[in-house]
Amino acid sequence: METNKLSSYKQIVKSTSIFGGSQLINIVIGVIRNKVIAVLLGASGVGLIGIYQSIIDMVRSISGLGLEMTGVKEIASANAADNKQRLAYIVNLVRRLVEITAVAAGMICLFLCYPISIWTFGDASHTVYIACLSLVVALSALLQGQLIVLQGLRQISKMAKVLVLGNFLSLVLTLPFFFLWGINGILPVLIVGTAIYYLLSLKYYIPIQNSLENLPARPAFSEVIRKGKSMFRLGAYLVAATIVNTLTMFLIRIFITNRVGVEAAGLFQSVWAITNVYLMLVLKSMGTDFYPRLCEVSKQRVASARLINQQTYVALLVATPIILGMLLFGFMALTLLYSSKFLAAESLLQWQILGTFLKVASWPMAFILLAKDKGKHYILSEVLFFLVYYGFNYWLFPSFGLNAAGIAYLIAYLVYFAVIFGFARGLIRFNWSKQVWIESIICGIFVVLAFLLVRNVQGWMFYLLGISLFLASCIYSIYEFNKIIPFKQLRDRIFGNRE
């Protein structure tokens, strides 16, 4: 295998391992935090924290105008040009944009605290608390600005340190607030926890800023708006896609609740969390480094196609055993993460996991739309996905009940995959390499066999065949990984063998 190709695969695996490892640590810390909070505050406290966090995320996402993605793109592109003066200018411009949106986010939360309290809680009792959340919203936006720079420069290990250390320190330093003040400690915890993350990000951001020689003066507000128009244009499409996503999921939950009941909506939520939240940890770990790398070569058709193929290859190798594990032993996940009452969602989970395989396959191609500023293509693909998803939910529900949500998810991703593949082909004449086609077929066979097995075989035979199939997928992934990154090289690097 060529040296540069091997180096690219190593970079993909390295960044995935670093950020993925940090995500796993954060999950463990999160479980500990949630357990302690549940014991100290009860269900009402946990629910209130969730509502406050939703308000923070919603306001920050809308006011941020997609800078989380567009800022990374601009910094990565400037970094690829190897022009330090240009890079310094872009970093300063993005930083200024972030400051403006942070102030805007805080003001929105402050001025709308009364109506938000009415819409959310049905009365004005939380108006003052939501007004205080404006500080958390502004700090969160500034924190995201530091992370944008780190990701754009592909400082993945520093990003991971910020997230892990921030999570750990916020756990240790803020839990005493709950012991002292109970449910009244929620607001101080949110403020202090966000401040900890922000200060940690400064520790890694300031040296980067100082390393940029001849850093231009801070651009004026008028120049920031003029230069930031293209970024805001793409960002507007990202915000619109987020709104469409949120609205569709709200409508589906309302539809299920009205047709079956709140309990069914809870079953749907548990499946959505397992198939999207936990699998997204894998995809996000990969995308953290993949997106800026793709932005760096987005003007080079061949290089872009090669990088997408390499990322797809690794994504399928990593995700297929995980998908098989979720598919074959989803009943265990439902019981462990929730309770035995959620086993009624097992069939829904199985259908939806089939869709996640197509999600993994289409995910690397979708990034080319953002890397090449194709906001209209991006919003079209997202809207089409959710229209198909909601439409088939509505159409299939009378015949399949709650399982209609899983079947609709699979159909929507079939359509989405075809659309994204077509867009990528039109933009950069993209096609999967022979290697990726073969791997996708083999991994697809594993997934289909697991689906048929879990729905048609029971008892000891299921466990025998299921475990065998899962181990076979793991062995296949390990074998393929050894071909792109020989374990001998990995062993020699670890143990210092310099033969």
Secondary structure as GFF3:
##gff-version 3
##sequence-region A 1 499
A	DSSP	alpha_helix	3	64	.	.	.	ID=ss1
A	DSSP	alpha_helix	67	80	.	.	.	ID=ss2
A	DSSP	alpha_helix	84	111	.	.	.	ID=ss3
A	DSSP	alpha_helix	113	121	.	.	.	ID=ss4
A	DSSP	alpha_helix	127	152	.	.	.	ID=ss5
A	DSSP	alpha_helix	156	181	.	.	.	ID=ss6
A	DSSP	three_ten_helix	182	185	.	.	.	ID=ss7
A	DSSP	alpha_helix	186	211	.	.	.	ID=ss8
A	DSSP	alpha_helix	221	227	.	.	.	ID=ss9
A	DSSP	alpha_helix	229	259	.	.	.	ID=ss10
A	DSSP	alpha_helix	262	272	.	.	.	ID=ss11
A	DSSP	pi_helix	273	278	.	.	.	ID=ss12
A	DSSP	alpha_helix	279	296	.	.	.	ID=ss13
A	DSSP	alpha_helix	301	328	.	.	.	ID=ss14
A	DSSP	alpha_helix	330	337	.	.	.	ID=ss15
A	DSSP	three_ten_helix	340	345	.	.	.	ID=ss16
A	DSSP	alpha_helix	346	371	.	.	.	ID=ss17
A	DSSP	alpha_helix	375	400	.	.	.	ID=ss18
A	DSSP	alpha_helix	403	428	.	.	.	ID=ss19
A	DSSP	alpha_helix	434	456	.	.	.	ID=ss20
A	DSSP	alpha_helix	459	484	.	.	.	ID=ss21
A	DSSP	alpha_helix	487	495	.	.	.	ID=ss22
###
